[in-house]
Amino acid sequence: MDVLKKIGSAVALPVLLFAGWFLLSDGSASFYAPPLRQILTAFADTWQPERLRADVAPSLLRLLAGFLVAALIGVGLGVAVGLNRRLRAVLEPVLEFFRAIPPPVLVPVIMLFAGIGDGMKVIVIVFGCVWPILLNTVEGVRAVDSVVLDTARAYGVTGPARLTRVILPSASPQIAAGLRQALSIAIILMVISEMFASSNGLGFAVVQFQRSFAIPEMWSGIILLGLLGFALSLVFRLAERWALRWYEGLRATRRRAG
């Protein structure tokens, strides 16, 4: 029931915003801001199963591939940097330099080396998503309680078992926060990468509608992007709640004890 209530509260505000948009735009005569009623009609006509397979499915696959690769790199490198003080001192300036570079700026450079295929788009997503995951993982690993580490050592928990049973579980709330941030960045970069030399995808479709002055269809693509982002965020929250249920239980116990 709690999950249903949270889903209902998350859906309520978007529904109210759409209702307000529908009412306020109903009498609009602007070519560039048509009524929501017209946009919804274009949405139903445009996003048929064929179009979803041609544009939405490739976008989601690129997003998923880039997000997973970024998660593997970010968590793996973050654990290594967080555990090794010397490695952290060596890599920190380099990581800060690359983190400061906006990923869209590198799209032309990546195109030179990776071409204009799916590889380029996945690399752009990986480059943008890896930083919040990496930095949150480093901070999560560094924040592991020294008492917990000493206790694990006293009980003979060392090597891979220490990593999988002590360090990663203790750092997992911070890692999940980085993954949540990275998911939002992945959606943005998915669209941006598809606006450069692409032949399919949601970003490509929105740009094509804009260039052909199909304004209601363009708005329908933007709405679809928003709905996909909302759905992915909701799925991630449910997965995060399930994976960190032990952490939520621990917090609830501490609140009751306090």
URCOR-V949061 format. One record per residue. SS is DSSP state (2 for helix, 1 for strand, 0 for the rest). Layout:
((SS) (SS))
This chain:
((0) (2) (2) (2) (2) (2) (2) (2) (2) (2) (2) (2) (2) (2) (2) (2) (2) (2) (2) (2) (2) (2) (2) (2) (2) (0) (0) (0) (0) (0) (0) (0) (0) (0) (0) (2) (2) (2) (2) (2) (2) (2) (2) (2) (2) (2) (0) (0) (2) (2) (2) (2) (2) (2) (2) (2) (2) (2) (2) (2) (2) (2) (2) (2) (2) (2) (2) (2) (2) (2) (2) (2) (2) (2) (2) (2) (2) (2) (2) (2) (2) (2) (2) (0) (2) (2) (2) (2) (2) (2) (2) (2) (2) (2) (2) (2) (2) (2) (2) (0) (0) (0) (2) (2) (2) (2) (2) (2) (2) (2) (2) (2) (2) (2) (0) (0) (0) (2) (2) (2) (2) (2) (2) (2) (2) (2) (2) (2) (2) (2) (2) (2) (2) (2) (2) (2) (2) (2) (2) (2) (2) (2) (0) (0) (0) (2) (2) (2) (2) (2) (2) (2) (2) (2) (0) (0) (0) (0) (2) (2) (2) (2) (2) (2) (2) (2) (2) (2) (2) (2) (2) (2) (2) (2) (2) (2) (2) (2) (2) (2) (2) (2) (2) (2) (2) (2) (2) (2) (2) (2) (2) (2) (2) (2) (0) (0) (0) (0) (0) (0) (0) (2) (2) (2) (2) (2) (2) (2) (2) (2) (2) (0) (0) (0) (2) (2) (2) (2) (2) (2) (2) (2) (2) (2) (2) (2) (2) (2) (2) (2) (2) (2) (2) (2) (2) (2) (2) (2) (2) (2) (2) (2) (2) (0) (2) (2) (2) (2) (2) (2) (2) (2) (2) (2) (2) (2) (2) (0))
